Amino acid sequence: MAERFCLVTTTTDTPELARRIVRALLEEKLAACVQISPIVSHYVWDGAVREEAEQLLSIKAKSADYEAIAASIRRLHTYEVPEILKFDISDGSRDYLGWIKSVTR
């Protein structure tokens, strides 16, 4: 069976926490690349509409490592309910996907 890849996203409330999660995922070889983008999130929490500055992490990885990635995020995260979403990659640059495979466990 061919290797499968995914994009996992999460958000954090501080750049420091975002960098801590990135370092852990890279050091554990669970991710090949993680991009951090500043965003503004609008959401409902505890019955109130909220607006907060957050950091969006876009994590490129092998699908087989998703559960370990999610566990690392949960272990490090400060949110009561952190966003952890997995998007399967149906196709992509063969060279780029090969690179992801070569630098992850």
N, CA, C and O atoms as CSV, one atom per row, in Angstrom:
chain,resi,resn,atom,element,x,y,z
A,1,MET,N,N,0.844,-1.185,0.000
A,1,MET,CA,C,0.000,0.000,0.000
A,1,MET,C,C,0.884,1.241,0.000
A,1,MET,O,O,1.881,1.294,0.720
A,2,ALA,N,N,0.531,2.224,-0.791
A,2,ALA,CA,C,1.316,3.450,-0.898
A,2,ALA,C,C,1.205,4.264,0.386
A,2,ALA,O,O,0.184,4.238,1.074
A,3,GLU,N,N,2.262,4.976,0.686
A,3,GLU,CA,C,2.283,5.869,1.851
A,3,GLU,C,C,1.203,6.928,1.691
A,3,GLU,O,O,0.989,7.436,0.591
A,4,ARG,N,N,0.521,7.262,2.782
A,4,ARG,CA,C,-0.515,8.296,2.776
A,4,ARG,C,C,-0.038,9.467,3.622
A,4,ARG,O,O,0.698,9.295,4.594
A,5,PHE,N,N,-0.473,10.663,3.231
A,5,PHE,CA,C,-0.026,11.877,3.896
A,5,PHE,C,C,-1.230,12.712,4.317
A,5,PHE,O,O,-2.339,12.531,3.815
A,6,CYS,N,N,-0.984,13.639,5.257
A,6,CYS,CA,C,-2.077,14.476,5.745
A,6,CYS,C,C,-1.564,15.847,6.153
A,6,CYS,O,O,-0.364,16.073,6.310
A,7,LEU,N,N,-2.512,16.743,6.316
A,7,LEU,CA,C,-2.275,18.064,6.878
A,7,LEU,C,C,-3.081,18.109,8.166
A,7,LEU,O,O,-4.289,17.876,8.149
A,8,VAL,N,N,-2.428,18.406,9.277
A,8,VAL,CA,C,-3.107,18.506,10.566
A,8,VAL,C,C,-3.059,19.974,10.975
A,8,VAL,O,O,-2.028,20.631,10.833
A,9,THR,N,N,-4.184,20.485,11.486
A,9,THR,CA,C,-4.191,21.870,11.953
A,9,THR,C,C,-4.557,21.919,13.428
A,9,THR,O,O,-5.309,21.089,13.940
A,10,THR,N,N,-4.001,22.915,14.084
A,10,THR,CA,C,-4.358,23.252,15.454
A,10,THR,C,C,-4.140,24.747,15.615
A,10,THR,O,O,-3.466,25.376,14.801
A,11,THR,N,N,-4.711,25.307,16.664
A,11,THR,CA,C,-4.498,26.716,16.979
A,11,THR,C,C,-4.014,26.833,18.413
A,11,THR,O,O,-4.306,25.982,19.253
A,12,THR,N,N,-3.269,27.901,18.682
A,12,THR,CA,C,-2.815,28.196,20.046
A,12,THR,C,C,-3.080,29.664,20.342
A,12,THR,O,O,-3.318,30.466,19.439
A,13,ASP,N,N,-3.035,29.996,21.619
A,13,ASP,CA,C,-3.274,31.385,22.002
A,13,ASP,C,C,-2.003,32.217,22.046
A,13,ASP,O,O,-2.079,33.444,22.090
A,14,THR,N,N,-0.839,31.582,22.035
A,14,THR,CA,C,0.413,32.348,22.088
A,14,THR,C,C,1.421,31.809,21.075
A,14,THR,O,O,1.416,30.618,20.761
A,15,PRO,N,N,2.284,32.686,20.567
A,15,PRO,CA,C,3.356,32.222,19.682
A,15,PRO,C,C,4.314,31.263,20.398
A,15,PRO,O,O,4.867,30.359,19.771
A,16,GLU,N,N,4.510,31.453,21.691
A,16,GLU,CA,C,5.418,30.587,22.442
A,16,GLU,C,C,4.907,29.153,22.484
A,16,GLU,O,O,5.675,28.212,22.287
A,17,LEU,N,N,3.614,28.984,22.738
A,17,LEU,CA,C,3.043,27.639,22.751
A,17,LEU,C,C,3.099,27.030,21.356
A,17,LEU,O,O,3.383,25.841,21.210
A,18,ALA,N,N,2.835,27.825,20.341
A,18,ALA,CA,C,2.924,27.326,18.963
A,18,ALA,C,C,4.323,26.794,18.681
A,18,ALA,O,O,4.475,25.704,18.130
A,19,ARG,N,N,5.339,27.556,19.056
A,19,ARG,CA,C,6.726,27.116,18.820
A,19,ARG,C,C,7.067,25.869,19.636
A,19,ARG,O,O,7.808,25.011,19.157
A,20,ARG,N,N,6.543,25.750,20.855
A,20,ARG,CA,C,6.797,24.576,21.685
A,20,ARG,C,C,6.212,23.329,21.020
A,20,ARG,O,O,6.853,22.278,20.998
A,21,ILE,N,N,5.013,23.441,20.486
A,21,ILE,CA,C,4.388,22.304,19.799
A,21,ILE,C,C,5.179,21.957,18.534
A,21,ILE,O,O,5.435,20.785,18.260
A,22,VAL,N,N,5.563,22.978,17.769
A,22,VAL,CA,C,6.350,22.749,16.550
A,22,VAL,C,C,7.642,22.013,16.874
A,22,VAL,O,O,7.965,21.011,16.237
A,23,ARG,N,N,8.380,22.507,17.863
A,23,ARG,CA,C,9.654,21.859,18.231
A,23,ARG,C,C,9.445,20.391,18.596
A,23,ARG,O,O,10.206,19.524,18.166
A,24,ALA,N,N,8.409,20.117,19.392
A,24,ALA,CA,C,8.153,18.731,19.806
A,24,ALA,C,C,7.857,17.847,18.602
A,24,ALA,O,O,8.398,16.747,18.493
A,25,LEU,N,N,7.010,18.315,17.704
A,25,LEU,CA,C,6.646,17.502,16.538
A,25,LEU,C,C,7.840,17.255,15.628
A,25,LEU,O,O,8.000,16.155,15.098
A,26,LEU,N,N,8.676,18.266,15.443
A,26,LEU,CA,C,9.857,18.091,14.595
A,26,LEU,C,C,10.896,17.201,15.269
A,26,LEU,O,O,11.479,16.329,14.624
A,27,GLU,N,N,11.129,17.415,16.561
A,27,GLU,CA,C,12.115,16.592,17.270
A,27,GLU,C,C,11.686,15.135,17.337
A,27,GLU,O,O,12.530,14.240,17.287
A,28,GLU,N,N,10.373,14.881,17.452
A,28,GLU,CA,C,9.861,13.514,17.483
A,28,GLU,C,C,9.731,12.909,16.086
A,28,GLU,O,O,9.313,11.761,15.933
A,29,LYS,N,N,10.094,13.692,15.071
A,29,LYS,CA,C,9.995,13.268,13.666
A,29,LYS,C,C,8.572,12.876,13.270
A,29,LYS,O,O,8.360,11.975,12.458
A,30,LEU,N,N,7.603,13.577,13.866
A,30,LEU,CA,C,6.203,13.348,13.532
A,30,LEU,C,C,5.742,14.257,12.407
A,30,LEU,O,O,4.736,13.973,11.758
A,31,ALA,N,N,6.458,15.338,12.167
A,31,ALA,CA,C,6.107,16.293,11.114
A,31,ALA,C,C,7.349,16.619,10.303
A,31,ALA,O,O,8.465,16.635,10.823
A,32,ALA,N,N,7.136,16.877,9.026
A,32,ALA,CA,C,8.235,17.300,8.157
A,32,ALA,C,C,8.356,18.816,8.162
A,32,ALA,O,O,9.457,19.358,8.070
A,33,CYS,N,N,7.220,19.496,8.269
A,33,CYS,CA,C,7.177,20.954,8.183
A,33,CYS,C,C,5.946,21.432,8.941
A,33,CYS,O,O,4.880,20.822,8.863
A,34,VAL,N,N,6.104,22.523,9.669
A,34,VAL,CA,C,4.949,23.138,10.334
A,34,VAL,C,C,5.025,24.640,10.080
A,34,VAL,O,O,6.041,25.281,10.350
A,35,GLN,N,N,3.951,25.177,9.565
A,35,GLN,CA,C,3.865,26.616,9.335
A,35,GLN,C,C,3.006,27.237,10.422
A,35,GLN,O,O,1.983,26.673,10.809
A,36,ILE,N,N,3.418,28.396,10.914
A,36,ILE,CA,C,2.666,29.137,11.918
A,36,ILE,C,C,2.187,30.431,11.277
A,36,ILE,O,O,2.982,31.207,10.747
A,37,SER,N,N,0.879,30.653,11.331
A,37,SER,CA,C,0.282,31.864,10.759
A,37,SER,C,C,-0.547,32.561,11.825
A,37,SER,O,O,-1.349,31.916,12.499
A,38,PRO,N,N,-0.365,33.883,11.992
A,38,PRO,CA,C,-1.238,34.602,12.926
A,38,PRO,C,C,-2.626,34.763,12.307
A,38,PRO,O,O,-2.753,35.113,11.134
A,39,ILE,N,N,-3.663,34.504,13.105
A,39,ILE,CA,C,-5.044,34.608,12.639
A,39,ILE,C,C,-5.900,35.273,13.720
A,39,ILE,O,O,-5.458,35.452,14.855
A,40,VAL,N,N,-7.106,35.627,13.357
A,40,VAL,CA,C,-8.109,36.058,14.328
A,40,VAL,C,C,-9.263,35.076,14.230
A,40,VAL,O,O,-9.863,34.923,13.166
A,41,SER,N,N,-9.576,34.410,15.338
A,41,SER,CA,C,-10.645,33.427,15.372
A,41,SER,C,C,-11.898,34.029,15.994
A,41,SER,O,O,-11.832,34.770,16.975
A,42,HIS,N,N,-13.024,33.699,15.410
A,42,HIS,CA,C,-14.336,34.107,15.914
A,42,HIS,C,C,-15.074,32.815,16.213
A,42,HIS,O,O,-15.193,31.953,15.342
A,43,TYR,N,N,-15.574,32.668,17.448
A,43,TYR,CA,C,-16.166,31.403,17.844
A,43,TYR,C,C,-17.104,31.600,19.025
A,43,TYR,O,O,-17.151,32.670,19.632
A,44,VAL,N,N,-17.848,30.547,19.339
A,44,VAL,CA,C,-18.738,30.556,20.497
A,44,VAL,C,C,-18.130,29.646,21.557
A,44,VAL,O,O,-17.797,28.494,21.278
A,45,TRP,N,N,-17.985,30.167,22.778
A,45,TRP,CA,C,-17.463,29.377,23.896
A,45,TRP,C,C,-18.192,29.796,25.159
A,45,TRP,O,O,-18.324,30.987,25.440
A,46,ASP,N,N,-18.659,28.831,25.911
A,46,ASP,CA,C,-19.420,29.092,27.145
A,46,ASP,C,C,-20.593,30.034,26.890
A,46,ASP,O,O,-20.901,30.891,27.718
A,47,GLY,N,N,-21.244,29.871,25.741
A,47,GLY,CA,C,-22.435,30.643,25.423
A,47,GLY,C,C,-22.194,32.063,24.961
A,47,GLY,O,O,-23.147,32.817,24.764
A,48,ALA,N,N,-20.930,32.447,24.783
A,48,ALA,CA,C,-20.618,33.816,24.356
A,48,ALA,C,C,-19.845,33.801,23.036
A,48,ALA,O,O,-19.025,32.916,22.790
A,49,VAL,N,N,-20.119,34.784,22.207
A,49,VAL,CA,C,-19.356,34.955,20.968
A,49,VAL,C,C,-18.031,35.617,21.337
A,49,VAL,O,O,-18.000,36.625,22.043
A,50,ARG,N,N,-16.943,35.034,20.848
A,50,ARG,CA,C,-15.603,35.523,21.185
A,50,ARG,C,C,-14.820,35.849,19.925
A,50,ARG,O,O,-15.108,35.346,18.839
A,51,GLU,N,N,-13.836,36.693,20.098
A,51,GLU,CA,C,-12.882,37.040,19.038
A,51,GLU,C,C,-11.508,37.103,19.684
A,51,GLU,O,O,-11.283,37.880,20.613
A,52,GLU,N,N,-10.589,36.279,19.185
A,52,GLU,CA,C,-9.257,36.185,19.801
A,52,GLU,C,C,-8.178,36.055,18.739
A,52,GLU,O,O,-8.383,35.433,17.696
A,53,ALA,N,N,-7.037,36.646,19.018
A,53,ALA,CA,C,-5.852,36.424,18.194
A,53,ALA,C,C,-5.320,35.029,18.520
A,53,ALA,O,O,-5.211,34.653,19.687
A,54,GLU,N,N,-4.995,34.282,17.494
A,54,GLU,CA,C,-4.448,32.949,17.678
A,54,GLU,C,C,-3.338,32.697,16.660
A,54,GLU,O,O,-3.119,33.479,15.735
A,55,GLN,N,N,-2.654,31.587,16.863
A,55,GLN,CA,C,-1.643,31.101,15.935
A,55,GLN,C,C,-2.183,29.815,15.316
A,55,GLN,O,O,-2.567,28.896,16.039
A,56,LEU,N,N,-2.217,29.742,13.980
A,56,LEU,CA,C,-2.669,28.545,13.269
A,56,LEU,C,C,-1.445,27.740,12.863
A,56,LEU,O,O,-0.545,28.257,12.201
A,57,LEU,N,N,-1.412,26.470,13.261
A,57,LEU,CA,C,-0.325,25.582,12.871
A,57,LEU,C,C,-0.816,24.663,11.764
A,57,LEU,O,O,-1.846,24.004,11.910
A,58,SER,N,N,-0.080,24.618,10.656
A,58,SER,CA,C,-0.355,23.722,9.531
A,58,SER,C,C,0.767,22.694,9.512
A,58,SER,O,O,1.914,23.018,9.201
A,59,ILE,N,N,0.432,21.462,9.843
A,59,ILE,CA,C,1.411,20.405,10.088
A,59,ILE,C,C,1.360,19.400,8.945
A,59,ILE,O,O,0.322,18.782,8.707
A,60,LYS,N,N,2.490,19.232,8.226
A,60,LYS,CA,C,2.562,18.262,7.124
A,60,LYS,C,C,3.187,16.984,7.652
A,60,LYS,O,O,4.262,17.009,8.250
A,61,ALA,N,N,2.498,15.849,7.424
A,61,ALA,CA,C,2.935,14.611,8.054
A,61,ALA,C,C,2.432,13.390,7.295
A,61,ALA,O,O,1.692,13.501,6.319
A,62,LYS,N,N,2.856,12.220,7.773
A,62,LYS,CA,C,2.322,10.953,7.281
A,62,LYS,C,C,1.039,10.654,8.040
A,62,LYS,O,O,0.954,10.891,9.245
A,63,SER,N,N,0.052,10.139,7.340
A,63,SER,CA,C,-1.226,9.800,7.970
A,63,SER,C,C,-1.057,8.811,9.115
A,63,SER,O,O,-1.778,8.875,10.110
A,64,ALA,N,N,-0.115,7.910,8.972
A,64,ALA,CA,C,0.115,6.901,10.008
A,64,ALA,C,C,0.530,7.530,11.342
A,64,ALA,O,O,0.386,6.904,12.392
A,65,ASP,N,N,1.037,8.745,11.307
A,65,ASP,CA,C,1.502,9.415,12.526
A,65,ASP,C,C,0.455,10.331,13.152
A,65,ASP,O,O,0.739,11.002,14.145
A,66,TYR,N,N,-0.750,10.370,12.588
A,66,TYR,CA,C,-1.769,11.294,13.095
A,66,TYR,C,C,-2.046,11.118,14.588
A,66,TYR,O,O,-2.065,12.104,15.325
A,67,GLU,N,N,-2.258,9.905,15.043
A,67,GLU,CA,C,-2.598,9.694,16.456
A,67,GLU,C,C,-1.484,10.185,17.373
A,67,GLU,O,O,-1.762,10.771,18.420
A,68,ALA,N,N,-0.233,9.958,16.998
A,68,ALA,CA,C,0.899,10.433,17.807
A,68,ALA,C,C,0.975,11.959,17.785
A,68,ALA,O,O,1.302,12.579,18.798
A,69,ILE,N,N,0.675,12.564,16.637
A,69,ILE,CA,C,0.651,14.030,16.531
A,69,ILE,C,C,-0.431,14.593,17.444
A,69,ILE,O,O,-0.184,15.532,18.201
A,70,ALA,N,N,-1.630,14.019,17.372
A,70,ALA,CA,C,-2.743,14.479,18.209
A,70,ALA,C,C,-2.403,14.331,19.685
A,70,ALA,O,O,-2.721,15.215,20.480
A,71,ALA,N,N,-1.765,13.233,20.064
A,71,ALA,CA,C,-1.388,13.022,21.463
A,71,ALA,C,C,-0.366,14.064,21.916
A,71,ALA,O,O,-0.457,14.565,23.037
A,72,SER,N,N,0.594,14.392,21.073
A,72,SER,CA,C,1.589,15.420,21.418
A,72,SER,C,C,0.933,16.777,21.592
A,72,SER,O,O,1.250,17.514,22.526
A,73,ILE,N,N,0.020,17.104,20.691
A,73,ILE,CA,C,-0.687,18.386,20.801
A,73,ILE,C,C,-1.473,18.431,22.115
A,73,ILE,O,O,-1.401,19.417,22.849
A,74,ARG,N,N,-2.223,17.366,22.411
A,74,ARG,CA,C,-3.020,17.335,23.646
A,74,ARG,C,C,-2.129,17.457,24.883
A,74,ARG,O,O,-2.492,18.138,25.842
A,75,ARG,N,N,-0.973,16.806,24.867
A,75,ARG,CA,C,-0.052,16.822,26.012
A,75,ARG,C,C,0.473,18.225,26.279
A,75,ARG,O,O,0.639,18.607,27.437
A,76,LEU,N,N,0.737,19.000,25.233
A,76,LEU,CA,C,1.362,20.312,25.373
A,76,LEU,C,C,0.365,21.463,25.430
A,76,LEU,O,O,0.693,22.541,25.926
A,77,HIS,N,N,-0.837,21.247,24.933
A,77,HIS,CA,C,-1.783,22.345,24.738
A,77,HIS,C,C,-2.384,22.834,26.041
A,77,HIS,O,O,-2.524,22.076,27.000
A,78,THR,N,N,-2.742,24.126,26.065
A,78,THR,CA,C,-3.346,24.729,27.254
A,78,THR,C,C,-4.867,24.859,27.140
A,78,THR,O,O,-5.531,25.130,28.140
A,79,TYR,N,N,-5.428,24.673,25.955
A,79,TYR,CA,C,-6.875,24.788,25.780
A,79,TYR,C,C,-7.584,23.578,26.382
A,79,TYR,O,O,-7.059,22.465,26.372
A,80,GLU,N,N,-8.777,23.816,26.901
A,80,GLU,CA,C,-9.612,22.735,27.408
A,80,GLU,C,C,-10.003,21.797,26.267
A,80,GLU,O,O,-10.026,20.578,26.437
A,81,VAL,N,N,-10.312,22.378,25.098
A,81,VAL,CA,C,-10.682,21.607,23.906
A,81,VAL,C,C,-9.869,22.141,22.724
A,81,VAL,O,O,-10.351,22.999,21.985
A,82,PRO,N,N,-8.646,21.647,22.539
A,82,PRO,CA,C,-7.849,22.149,21.416
A,82,PRO,C,C,-8.386,21.672,20.069
A,82,PRO,O,O,-8.900,20.561,19.940
A,83,GLU,N,N,-8.254,22.540,19.078
A,83,GLU,CA,C,-8.562,22.138,17.701
A,83,GLU,C,C,-7.489,21.170,17.242
A,83,GLU,O,O,-6.299,21.480,17.305
A,84,ILE,N,N,-7.899,20.012,16.784
A,84,ILE,CA,C,-6.981,19.063,16.147
A,84,ILE,C,C,-7.758,18.462,14.988
A,84,ILE,O,O,-8.625,17.611,15.185
A,85,LEU,N,N,-7.444,18.910,13.777
A,85,LEU,CA,C,-8.154,18.464,12.583
A,85,LEU,C,C,-7.172,17.827,11.607
A,85,LEU,O,O,-6.066,18.330,11.408
A,86,LYS,N,N,-7.579,16.726,11.007
A,86,LYS,CA,C,-6.753,16.016,10.030
A,86,LYS,C,C,-7.416,16.106,8.665
A,86,LYS,O,O,-8.601,15.806,8.521
A,87,PHE,N,N,-6.645,16.521,7.663
A,87,PHE,CA,C,-7.099,16.580,6.282
A,87,PHE,C,C,-6.218,15.636,5.473
A,87,PHE,O,O,-5.005,15.825,5.386
A,88,ASP,N,N,-6.837,14.623,4.886
A,88,ASP,CA,C,-6.075,13.691,4.063
A,88,ASP,C,C,-5.651,14.372,2.773
A,88,ASP,O,O,-6.414,15.137,2.182
A,89,ILE,N,N,-4.445,14.092,2.348
A,89,ILE,CA,C,-3.916,14.617,1.090
A,89,ILE,C,C,-4.138,13.534,0.033
A,89,ILE,O,O,-3.543,12.458,0.106
A,90,SER,N,N,-4.988,13.819,-0.942
A,90,SER,CA,C,-5.298,12.818,-1.959
A,90,SER,C,C,-4.234,12.763,-3.044
A,90,SER,O,O,-4.063,11.737,-3.702
A,91,ASP,N,N,-3.516,13.874,-3.232
A,91,ASP,CA,C,-2.469,13.922,-4.254
A,91,ASP,C,C,-1.587,15.120,-3.955
A,91,ASP,O,O,-1.980,16.034,-3.230
A,92,GLY,N,N,-0.397,15.104,-4.520
A,92,GLY,CA,C,0.526,16.212,-4.323
A,92,GLY,C,C,1.803,15.967,-5.090
A,92,GLY,O,O,1.984,14.925,-5.721
A,93,SER,N,N,2.672,16.929,-5.025
A,93,SER,CA,C,3.969,16.815,-5.687
A,93,SER,C,C,4.686,15.565,-5.172
A,93,SER,O,O,4.906,15.417,-3.971
A,94,ARG,N,N,5.038,14.688,-6.078
A,94,ARG,CA,C,5.734,13.450,-5.707
A,94,ARG,C,C,7.023,13.758,-4.961
A,94,ARG,O,O,7.356,13.072,-3.995
A,95,ASP,N,N,7.753,14.783,-5.395
A,95,ASP,CA,C,9.002,15.148,-4.731
A,95,ASP,C,C,8.741,15.655,-3.312
A,95,ASP,O,O,9.461,15.293,-2.381
A,96,TYR,N,N,7.716,16.490,-3.147
A,96,TYR,CA,C,7.407,17.037,-1.825
A,96,TYR,C,C,6.942,15.933,-0.871
A,96,TYR,O,O,7.393,15.867,0.272
A,97,LEU,N,N,6.046,15.073,-1.341
A,97,LEU,CA,C,5.578,13.980,-0.503
A,97,LEU,C,C,6.711,13.012,-0.168
A,97,LEU,O,O,6.757,12.460,0.932
A,98,GLY,N,N,7.620,12.809,-1.113
A,98,GLY,CA,C,8.795,11.983,-0.851
A,98,GLY,C,C,9.675,12.593,0.218
A,98,GLY,O,O,10.250,11.878,1.039
A,99,TRP,N,N,9.785,13.911,0.213
A,99,TRP,CA,C,10.569,14.611,1.243
A,99,TRP,C,C,9.929,14.420,2.616
A,99,TRP,O,O,10.628,14.151,3.593
A,100,ILE,N,N,8.586,14.559,2.696
A,100,ILE,CA,C,7.896,14.341,3.973
A,100,ILE,C,C,8.245,12.935,4.492
A,100,ILE,O,O,8.591,12.759,5.661
A,101,LYS,N,N,8.148,11.963,3.617
A,101,LYS,CA,C,8.441,10.583,4.008
A,101,LYS,C,C,9.887,10.432,4.500
A,101,LYS,O,O,10.142,9.705,5.460
A,102,SER,N,N,10.816,11.107,3.853
A,102,SER,CA,C,12.231,10.933,4.184
A,102,SER,C,C,12.645,11.569,5.507
A,102,SER,O,O,13.634,11.144,6.106
A,103,VAL,N,N,11.914,12.572,5.975
A,103,VAL,CA,C,12.343,13.262,7.208
A,103,VAL,C,C,11.485,12.936,8.416
A,103,VAL,O,O,11.726,13.450,9.508
A,104,THR,N,N,10.473,12.075,8.225
A,104,THR,CA,C,9.641,11.674,9.367
A,104,THR,C,C,9.943,10.222,9.701
A,104,THR,O,O,10.571,9.500,8.927
A,105,ARG,N,N,9.478,9.819,10.873
A,105,ARG,CA,C,9.801,8.457,11.359
A,105,ARG,C,C,9.137,7.370,10.547
A,105,ARG,O,O,9.315,6.187,10.837
